């Protein structure tokens, strides 16, 4: 392949590589060998993406065999290069079955090198690259599960290949094994426990865990397990793996924006599916506020900005769902965005429009997968949507059970006492159905809510933060538990916005 005639070319066996790409590969290799993490970061964040935009938007980078002479056949560097090579194919092109297999085996080679029991690796990588390795590893497993489930459009050769490799390539056990091995080798759980007590994590880190490579891969593997268990529909286990991660305060372990967003997206979604709406709202609002504050920093990372932007939009939609099912006060800036962008959908859901619930869930949920490969010998039928349909059905059952509650809540908020017959008339229900609905309301508004500690699964049963009631002598007695609005935070934010606007205007006038 010829990149640019004007750049000059040098022949590498089997491939024509432009001089600019050769120089980039040689410089990249030197920085990996020198363990210069700052330069590696610059190459990873800017250099590789810049060359991709210039020359490889519609074609793959040179294969590892073609650049091997430039790096003296260094096995580790070629493995790292192939990680980027296959990731680029997944991102910009369409991977073939051979690409999917080869990428899996390359990940196996990389993780086997890192998890070598003889001695810790001296490899140094920036945190962003380590996060992307774990993130991409799970994404490619997810993509393969969906690919193999679409059997209607497979050729005979592809079907034979899938049957032969059904338990060899992208097996759920091997993926889980890699993540749990990285967690165990790094002793990250022990480190996080000590770190949470304001002590030195190195005292329990061991020979491997003291090194940034293992420490961060271990931490990112915990987030990877959260994501993977959520994709498989095991929400309890998803949150349980974060038992030593304090989700309610800033941590030195989570400086990568994409990791932050992924963590709270899946934690919030798992809480929502476990009917812990207050915890879900707290998780979503926390990270959405973080994204608003760190917008300038995130936008500079162009390669992850689009992904973070999509996840952010999905979380706003999930917040809408949770607020309809469990109304409460939230951060004013988040609430203002919802009023501007999503008020129409919220009003429809409050009126019991289940089709809007289904639409919002379909847009904002993860792409669920089945760990079990399809039966290739049965009559061909695509099954890639089966996991999604199952989760959607479970969610809609919960919505159907609560469909009348928003209507009842709207009337209860208008009174301090009212008779059952009056509420039945207003709700257009008979008294027997109303009593059942009120019992459902009472049951649904009492949920488990996290209060303190590191364990995100713990909590106390609390009633809905807005409305509570009891029934006596055919009368409903309503207690308004609404917390008074706090205006201080709102005015402080507006003052800061005005201050920023004034500074920007002043700078623009100086330039003029």
ZASEGU-35103 format. One line per 5 residues: number of its first residue (from 1); their letters; for each residue x, y, z of C-alpha. Coordinates in nm, 3 decimals, always signed. Layout:
REM ZASEGU-35103
NUM> a> X/Y/Z ~ ...
//
This chain:
REM ZASEGU-35103
1> xxxxx> +0.000/+0.000/+0.000 ~ +0.132/+0.347/-0.087 ~ +0.050/+0.612/+0.170 ~ +0.184/+0.924/-0.001 ~ +0.420/+0.951/-0.297
6> xxxxx> +0.568/+1.277/-0.170 ~ +0.670/+1.133/+0.165 ~ +0.921/+0.891/+0.024 ~ +0.898/+0.513/+0.061 ~ +1.114/+0.231/+0.177
11> xxxxx> +1.047/-0.128/+0.098 ~ +0.969/-0.358/+0.391 ~ +0.925/-0.723/+0.288 ~ +0.565/-0.787/+0.184 ~ +0.448/-0.428/+0.219
16> xxxxx> +0.525/-0.075/+0.099 ~ +0.531/+0.148/+0.408 ~ +0.565/+0.523/+0.384 ~ +0.863/+0.689/+0.545 ~ +0.648/+0.887/+0.790
21> xxxxx> +0.485/+0.568/+0.921 ~ +0.823/+0.395/+0.947 ~ +0.964/+0.684/+1.152 ~ +0.657/+0.677/+1.375 ~ +0.689/+0.302/+1.438
26> xxxxx> +1.063/+0.328/+1.513 ~ +1.010/+0.620/+1.752 ~ +0.716/+0.441/+1.917 ~ +0.928/+0.130/+1.967 ~ +1.213/+0.332/+2.120
31> xxxxx> +0.982/+0.493/+2.376 ~ +0.837/+0.154/+2.476 ~ +1.190/+0.019/+2.523 ~ +1.296/+0.329/+2.718 ~ +0.980/+0.302/+2.932
36> xxxxx> +0.914/+0.672/+2.874 ~ +0.552/+0.686/+2.986 ~ +0.506/+1.056/+2.905 ~ +0.612/+1.014/+2.541 ~ +0.411/+0.691/+2.511
41> xxxxx> +0.108/+0.886/+2.633 ~ +0.162/+1.153/+2.365 ~ +0.208/+0.890/+2.095 ~ -0.102/+0.700/+2.206 ~ -0.326/+1.005/+2.252
46> xxxxx> -0.216/+1.209/+1.953 ~ +0.038/+1.048/+1.720 ~ -0.145/+0.726/+1.640 ~ -0.482/+0.900/+1.601 ~ -0.336/+1.175/+1.383
51> xxxxx> -0.178/+0.927/+1.140 ~ -0.499/+0.725/+1.140 ~ -0.700/+1.032/+1.035 ~ -0.447/+1.116/+0.765 ~ -0.386/+0.777/+0.607
56> xxxxx> -0.591/+0.493/+0.756 ~ -0.954/+0.601/+0.775 ~ -1.055/+0.352/+0.506 ~ -0.777/+0.096/+0.530 ~ -0.594/-0.100/+0.796
61> xxxxx> -0.256/-0.011/+0.938 ~ +0.039/-0.223/+0.811 ~ +0.031/-0.576/+0.948 ~ +0.271/-0.668/+1.226 ~ +0.479/-0.887/+0.993
66> xxxxx> +0.540/-0.589/+0.765 ~ +0.675/-0.362/+1.037 ~ +0.862/-0.637/+1.223 ~ +1.202/-0.558/+1.062 ~ +1.173/-0.200/+1.185
71> xxxxx> +1.156/-0.312/+1.551 ~ +1.399/-0.607/+1.533 ~ +1.109/-0.850/+1.560 ~ +1.042/-0.747/+1.923 ~ +0.759/-0.978/+2.029
76> xxxxx> +0.614/-0.758/+2.304 ~ +0.603/-0.445/+2.091 ~ +0.442/-0.635/+1.803 ~ +0.177/-0.767/+2.044 ~ +0.102/-0.413/+2.162
81> xxxxx> +0.099/-0.291/+1.803 ~ -0.148/-0.563/+1.704 ~ -0.376/-0.457/+1.991 ~ -0.396/-0.114/+1.827 ~ -0.411/-0.267/+1.478
86> xxxxx> -0.718/-0.483/+1.550 ~ -0.886/-0.213/+1.755 ~ -0.857/+0.022/+1.456 ~ -1.019/-0.241/+1.233 ~ -1.310/-0.279/+1.478
91> xxxxx> -1.348/+0.099/+1.500 ~ -1.308/+0.215/+1.139 ~ -1.354/-0.096/+0.922 ~ -1.550/-0.420/+0.933 ~ -1.368/-0.708/+1.104
96> xxxxx> -1.373/-1.048/+0.936 ~ -1.399/-1.374/+1.127 ~ -1.020/-1.415/+1.091 ~ -0.971/-1.072/+1.247 ~ -1.193/-1.169/+1.541
101> xxxxx> -0.999/-1.489/+1.600 ~ -0.657/-1.327/+1.557 ~ -0.742/-1.041/+1.792 ~ -0.851/-1.288/+2.061 ~ -0.527/-1.484/+2.036
106> xxxxx> -0.330/-1.160/+2.047 ~ -0.505/-1.062/+2.372 ~ -0.423/-1.409/+2.508 ~ -0.057/-1.351/+2.421 ~ -0.055/-1.008/+2.585
111> xxxxx> -0.224/-1.122/+2.907 ~ -0.007/-1.435/+2.929 ~ +0.299/-1.209/+2.912 ~ +0.164/-0.975/+3.181 ~ +0.051/-1.258/+3.409
116> xxxxx> +0.377/-1.451/+3.380 ~ +0.436/-1.614/+3.720 ~ +0.816/-1.613/+3.698 ~ +0.856/-1.236/+3.743 ~ +0.656/-0.912/+3.710
121> xxxxx> +0.671/-0.736/+3.374 ~ +0.874/-0.414/+3.346 ~ +0.635/-0.283/+3.080 ~ +0.511/+0.073/+3.136 ~ +0.189/+0.200/+2.977
126> xxxxx> -0.022/+0.514/+3.035 ~ -0.342/+0.466/+3.234 ~ -0.559/+0.555/+2.935 ~ -0.410/+0.277/+2.723 ~ -0.448/+0.023/+3.004
131> xxxxx> -0.814/+0.118/+3.044 ~ -0.868/+0.092/+2.669 ~ -0.711/-0.255/+2.662 ~ -0.960/-0.386/+2.919 ~ -1.249/-0.191/+2.767
136> xxxxx> -1.174/-0.313/+2.414 ~ -1.122/-0.672/+2.531 ~ -1.476/-0.680/+2.672 ~ -1.619/-0.493/+2.373 ~ -1.473/-0.744/+2.127
141> xxxxx> -1.610/-1.032/+2.336 ~ -1.951/-0.862/+2.333 ~ -1.926/-0.806/+1.956 ~ -1.832/-1.169/+1.895 ~ -2.125/-1.298/+2.103
146> xxxxx> -2.364/-1.092/+1.891 ~ -2.183/-1.189/+1.569 ~ -2.208/-1.564/+1.633 ~ -2.577/-1.536/+1.728 ~ -2.664/-1.391/+1.384
151> xxxxx> -2.652/-1.726/+1.205 ~ -2.903/-1.656/+0.926 ~ -2.652/-1.462/+0.715 ~ -2.352/-1.692/+0.773 ~ -2.186/-1.884/+0.490
156> xxxxx> -2.130/-2.259/+0.519 ~ -1.757/-2.208/+0.581 ~ -1.829/-1.958/+0.858 ~ -2.073/-2.200/+1.022 ~ -1.814/-2.479/+1.013
161> xxxxx> -1.552/-2.247/+1.160 ~ -1.784/-2.135/+1.441 ~ -1.868/-2.497/+1.527 ~ -1.502/-2.595/+1.537 ~ -1.404/-2.299/+1.757
166> xxxxx> -1.718/-2.277/+1.970 ~ -1.529/-2.330/+2.298 ~ -1.184/-2.216/+2.184 ~ -1.232/-1.851/+2.090 ~ -1.399/-1.578/+2.298
171> xxxxx> -1.530/-1.822/+2.555 ~ -1.697/-1.649/+2.852 ~ -1.492/-1.854/+3.100 ~ -1.163/-1.747/+2.946 ~ -1.269/-1.380/+2.945
176> xxxxx> -1.376/-1.396/+3.310 ~ -1.059/-1.585/+3.396 ~ -0.838/-1.309/+3.253 ~ -1.018/-1.037/+3.449 ~ -1.021/-1.227/+3.778
181> xxxxx> -0.654/-1.324/+3.736 ~ -0.558/-0.958/+3.689 ~ -0.757/-0.868/+4.001 ~ -0.594/-1.144/+4.204 ~ -0.238/-1.086/+4.077
186> xxxxx> -0.258/-0.713/+4.147 ~ -0.416/-0.767/+4.491 ~ -0.623/-0.463/+4.405 ~ -0.906/-0.550/+4.645 ~ -0.663/-0.563/+4.935
191> xxxxx> -0.505/-0.237/+4.819 ~ -0.841/-0.061/+4.792 ~ -0.942/-0.179/+5.138 ~ -0.621/-0.040/+5.290 ~ -0.648/+0.277/+5.079
196> xxxxx> -1.001/+0.330/+5.211 ~ -0.860/+0.332/+5.564 ~ -0.608/+0.604/+5.467 ~ -0.317/+0.361/+5.490 ~ -0.039/+0.277/+5.242
201> xxxxx> -0.163/+0.028/+4.977 ~ +0.195/-0.086/+4.907 ~ +0.197/-0.269/+5.241 ~ -0.041/-0.530/+5.097 ~ +0.028/-0.492/+4.724
206> xxxxx> +0.287/-0.766/+4.692 ~ +0.560/-0.787/+4.428 ~ +0.322/-0.738/+4.134 ~ +0.068/-0.497/+4.282 ~ +0.328/-0.230/+4.363
211> xxxxx> +0.387/-0.174/+3.993 ~ +0.151/+0.074/+3.818 ~ +0.095/-0.174/+3.532 ~ -0.061/-0.437/+3.759 ~ -0.229/-0.197/+4.000
216> xxxxx> -0.419/-0.014/+3.728 ~ -0.497/-0.322/+3.518 ~ -0.635/-0.480/+3.836 ~ -0.855/-0.178/+3.907 ~ -0.975/-0.153/+3.547
221> xxxxx> -1.051/-0.527/+3.553 ~ -1.291/-0.467/+3.844 ~ -1.475/-0.215/+3.628 ~ -1.457/-0.464/+3.340 ~ -1.621/-0.728/+3.559
226> xxxxx> -1.893/-0.479/+3.655 ~ -1.961/-0.424/+3.286 ~ -1.943/-0.791/+3.187 ~ -2.178/-0.912/+3.463 ~ -2.422/-0.633/+3.368
231> xxxxx> -2.414/-0.744/+3.004 ~ -2.494/-1.097/+3.121 ~ -2.785/-0.970/+3.336 ~ -2.630/-1.056/+3.674 ~ -2.674/-0.718/+3.842
236> xxxxx> -2.613/-0.835/+4.197 ~ -2.274/-0.982/+4.104 ~ -2.195/-0.674/+3.895 ~ -2.210/-0.448/+4.199 ~ -2.066/-0.708/+4.434
241> xxxxx> -1.731/-0.714/+4.250 ~ -1.691/-0.346/+4.346 ~ -1.714/-0.429/+4.716 ~ -1.389/-0.243/+4.794 ~ -1.442/+0.047/+4.554
246> xxxxx> -1.580/+0.353/+4.732 ~ -1.826/+0.487/+4.477 ~ -1.925/+0.782/+4.691 ~ -1.601/+0.979/+4.700 ~ -1.327/+1.075/+4.457
251> xxxxx> -1.052/+0.816/+4.428 ~ -0.695/+0.831/+4.303 ~ -0.769/+0.514/+4.109 ~ -1.018/+0.671/+3.868 ~ -0.853/+0.952/+3.674
256> xxxxx> -0.953/+0.825/+3.329 ~ -1.278/+1.002/+3.225 ~ -1.405/+0.708/+3.016 ~ -1.354/+0.476/+3.313 ~ -1.548/+0.712/+3.542
261> xxxxx> -1.839/+0.732/+3.301 ~ -1.846/+0.356/+3.238 ~ -1.835/+0.279/+3.610 ~ -2.132/+0.493/+3.708 ~ -2.332/+0.406/+3.397
266> xxxxx> -2.324/+0.034/+3.476 ~ -2.359/+0.084/+3.852 ~ -2.662/+0.306/+3.796 ~ -2.815/+0.068/+3.545 ~ -2.764/-0.230/+3.777
271> xxxxx> -2.929/-0.039/+4.062 ~ -3.222/+0.050/+3.837 ~ -3.278/-0.313/+3.737 ~ -3.262/-0.410/+4.106 ~ -3.539/-0.152/+4.175
276> xxxxx> -3.305/+0.066/+4.380 ~ -3.404/+0.386/+4.203 ~ -3.268/+0.636/+4.457 ~ -2.923/+0.476/+4.437 ~ -2.946/+0.469/+4.057
281> xxxxx> -3.035/+0.839/+4.044 ~ -2.750/+0.925/+4.282 ~ -2.502/+0.734/+4.063 ~ -2.622/+0.891/+3.738 ~ -2.640/+1.246/+3.876
286> xxxxx> -2.292/+1.210/+4.027 ~ -2.125/+1.125/+3.697 ~ -2.338/+1.363/+3.488 ~ -2.229/+1.647/+3.715 ~ -1.870/+1.530/+3.673
291> xxxxx> -1.906/+1.533/+3.292 ~ -2.046/+1.886/+3.303 ~ -1.752/+2.005/+3.514 ~ -1.486/+1.819/+3.311 ~ -1.629/+1.900/+2.969
296> xxxxx> -1.321/+2.091/+2.854 ~ -1.085/+1.809/+2.953 ~ -1.300/+1.538/+2.794 ~ -1.335/+1.727/+2.465 ~ -0.957/+1.732/+2.420
301> xxxxx> -0.963/+1.349/+2.418 ~ -1.134/+1.332/+2.079 ~ -1.106/+0.953/+2.043 ~ -1.322/+0.895/+2.354 ~ -1.540/+1.207/+2.340
306> xxxxx> -1.805/+1.053/+2.114 ~ -1.829/+0.742/+2.332 ~ -1.862/+0.950/+2.649 ~ -2.116/+1.177/+2.479 ~ -2.338/+0.880/+2.387
311> xxxxx> -2.313/+0.728/+2.736 ~ -2.403/+1.069/+2.882 ~ -2.717/+1.093/+2.668 ~ -2.813/+0.740/+2.768 ~ -2.774/+0.826/+3.136
316> xxxxx> -2.996/+1.133/+3.105 ~ -3.262/+0.903/+2.960 ~ -3.216/+0.654/+3.244 ~ -3.247/+0.936/+3.499 ~ -3.582/+1.025/+3.338
321> xxxxx> -3.706/+0.669/+3.382 ~ -3.592/+0.654/+3.745 ~ -3.743/+0.993/+3.832 ~ -4.080/+0.887/+3.691 ~ -4.071/+0.566/+3.895
326> xxxxx> -3.929/+0.737/+4.204 ~ -3.968/+1.118/+4.202 ~ -3.716/+1.317/+4.407 ~ -3.507/+1.632/+4.412 ~ -3.191/+1.625/+4.202
331> xxxxx> -2.910/+1.864/+4.115 ~ -3.054/+2.181/+3.958 ~ -2.825/+2.177/+3.653 ~ -2.923/+1.818/+3.569 ~ -3.289/+1.895/+3.631
336> xxxxx> -3.271/+2.197/+3.402 ~ -3.123/+1.987/+3.120 ~ -3.403/+1.731/+3.160 ~ -3.668/+2.004/+3.148 ~ -3.517/+2.147/+2.830
341> xxxxx> -3.448/+1.822/+2.642 ~ -3.670/+1.545/+2.778 ~ -3.977/+1.699/+2.938 ~ -4.213/+1.559/+2.673 ~ -4.098/+1.200/+2.731
346> xxxxx> -4.117/+1.239/+3.109 ~ -4.475/+1.366/+3.091 ~ -4.578/+1.076/+2.868 ~ -4.419/+0.822/+3.106 ~ -4.590/+0.988/+3.404
351> xxxxx> -4.922/+0.937/+3.226 ~ -4.846/+0.565/+3.196 ~ -4.742/+0.549/+2.829 ~ -4.556/+0.215/+2.833 ~ -4.438/+0.255/+2.473
356> xxxxx> -4.222/+0.553/+2.582 ~ -4.076/+0.346/+2.866 ~ -3.990/+0.076/+2.614 ~ -3.838/+0.327/+2.371 ~ -3.624/+0.491/+2.642
361> xxxxx> -3.506/+0.157/+2.779 ~ -3.417/+0.028/+2.433 ~ -3.209/+0.338/+2.362 ~ -3.027/+0.362/+2.693 ~ -2.965/+0.000/+2.798
366> xxxxx> -2.640/-0.191/+2.728 ~ -2.619/-0.439/+2.440 ~ -2.689/-0.756/+2.636 ~ -2.525/-1.083/+2.543 ~ -2.572/-1.452/+2.605
371> xxxxx> -2.266/-1.645/+2.728 ~ -2.400/-1.957/+2.560 ~ -2.334/-2.004/+2.186 ~ -2.640/-2.085/+1.972 ~ -2.718/-2.436/+1.854
376> xxxxx> -2.576/-2.428/+1.503 ~ -2.736/-2.762/+1.413 ~ -3.092/-2.643/+1.472 ~ -3.299/-2.451/+1.221 ~ -3.120/-2.122/+1.152
381> xxxxx> -3.264/-1.825/+1.341 ~ -3.094/-1.515/+1.471 ~ -3.083/-1.512/+1.850 ~ -2.872/-1.201/+1.916 ~ -3.176/-1.007/+2.041
386> xxxxx> -3.292/-1.276/+2.286 ~ -3.092/-1.140/+2.584 ~ -3.222/-0.788/+2.519 ~ -3.582/-0.907/+2.485 ~ -3.552/-1.093/+2.817
391> xxxxx> -3.423/-0.785/+3.003 ~ -3.682/-0.562/+2.836 ~ -3.958/-0.802/+2.938 ~ -3.838/-0.801/+3.300 ~ -3.825/-0.421/+3.304
396> xxxxx> -4.168/-0.379/+3.145 ~ -4.323/-0.612/+3.404 ~ -4.203/-0.370/+3.670 ~ -4.336/-0.073/+3.470 ~ -4.676/-0.238/+3.422
401> xxxxx> -4.700/-0.300/+3.797 ~ -4.635/+0.069/+3.860 ~ -4.837/+0.209/+3.568 ~ -5.116/+0.348/+3.789 ~ -4.885/+0.478/+4.064
406> xxxxx> -4.787/+0.812/+3.898 ~ -5.157/+0.894/+3.857 ~ -5.233/+0.811/+4.221 ~ -4.925/+1.004/+4.338 ~ -5.035/+1.315/+4.148
411> xxxxx> -5.365/+1.320/+4.341 ~ -5.212/+1.236/+4.678 ~ -4.978/+1.534/+4.650 ~ -5.281/+1.767/+4.634 ~ -5.436/+1.659/+4.965
416> xxxxx> -5.351/+1.591/+5.328 ~ -5.652/+1.358/+5.375 ~ -5.904/+1.213/+5.133 ~ -6.148/+0.924/+5.125 ~ -6.088/+0.603/+4.934
421> xxxxx> -6.406/+0.659/+4.736 ~ -6.293/+1.006/+4.625 ~ -5.954/+0.883/+4.511 ~ -6.120/+0.591/+4.331 ~ -6.346/+0.835/+4.149
426> xxxxx> -6.056/+1.063/+4.051 ~ -5.843/+0.769/+3.936 ~ -6.138/+0.608/+3.751 ~ -6.090/+0.282/+3.944 ~ -6.323/+0.073/+4.159
431> xxxxx> -6.237/+0.067/+4.531 ~ -6.111/-0.291/+4.522 ~ -5.866/-0.217/+4.239 ~ -5.763/+0.107/+4.413 ~ -5.681/-0.071/+4.738
436> xxxxx> -5.464/-0.317/+4.544 ~ -5.294/-0.025/+4.369 ~ -5.234/+0.154/+4.702 ~ -5.077/-0.161/+4.847 ~ -4.859/-0.181/+4.536
441> xxxxx> -4.770/+0.188/+4.579 ~ -4.676/+0.130/+4.943 ~ -4.465/-0.171/+4.852 ~ -4.292/-0.011/+4.552 ~ -4.204/+0.313/+4.730
446> xxxxx> -4.019/+0.124/+5.003 ~ -3.676/+0.039/+4.859 ~ -3.326/-0.040/+4.976 ~ -3.110/+0.274/+4.980 ~ -2.735/+0.298/+5.040
451> xxxxx> -2.652/+0.508/+5.347 ~ -2.287/+0.451/+5.440 ~ -1.986/+0.224/+5.397 ~ -1.796/+0.092/+5.097 ~ -2.030/-0.196/+5.017
456> xxxxx> -2.264/-0.061/+4.751 ~ -2.505/-0.354/+4.803 ~ -2.575/-0.260/+5.165 ~ -2.844/-0.013/+5.262 ~ -3.155/+0.058/+5.464
461> xxxxx> -3.518/+0.028/+5.359 ~ -3.665/+0.374/+5.312 ~ -3.989/+0.511/+5.174 ~ -4.021/+0.739/+4.872 ~ -3.859/+1.074/+4.942
466> xxxxx> -4.166/+1.274/+4.830 ~ -4.493/+1.119/+4.944 ~ -4.595/+0.880/+5.222 ~ -4.941/+0.782/+5.345 ~ -5.141/+0.545/+5.563
471> xxxxx> -5.504/+0.427/+5.551 ~ -5.746/+0.430/+5.843 ~ -6.128/+0.417/+5.858 ~ -6.154/+0.435/+5.479 ~ -5.955/+0.757/+5.481
476> xxxxx> -5.612/+0.815/+5.330 ~ -5.380/+1.029/+5.540 ~ -5.097/+1.183/+5.338 ~ -4.769/+1.303/+5.488 ~ -4.571/+1.534/+5.263
481> xxxxx> -4.209/+1.431/+5.310 ~ -4.078/+1.668/+5.043 ~ -3.750/+1.831/+5.136 ~ -3.744/+2.208/+5.100 ~ -3.560/+2.331/+4.794
486> xxxxx> -3.207/+2.456/+4.859 ~ -3.150/+2.778/+4.667 ~ -2.790/+2.840/+4.774 ~ -2.633/+2.591/+4.532 ~ -2.836/+2.727/+4.242
491> xxxxx> -2.728/+3.089/+4.301 ~ -2.364/+2.990/+4.350 ~ -2.366/+2.810/+4.012 ~ -2.523/+3.108/+3.839 ~ -2.266/+3.345/+3.994
496> xxxxx> -1.983/+3.121/+3.873 ~ -2.133/+3.111/+3.523 ~ -2.156/+3.490/+3.513 ~ -1.799/+3.513/+3.639 ~ -1.676/+3.279/+3.362
501> xxxxx> -1.874/+3.471/+3.101 ~ -1.728/+3.803/+3.221 ~ -1.374/+3.665/+3.204 ~ -1.428/+3.530/+2.850 ~ -1.571/+3.864/+2.736
506> xxxxx> -1.278/+4.047/+2.891 ~ -1.028/+3.821/+2.711 ~ -1.207/+3.862/+2.377 ~ -1.199/+4.242/+2.414 ~ -0.827/+4.232/+2.488
511> xx> -0.764/+4.029/+2.169 ~ -0.961/+4.284/+1.969
//
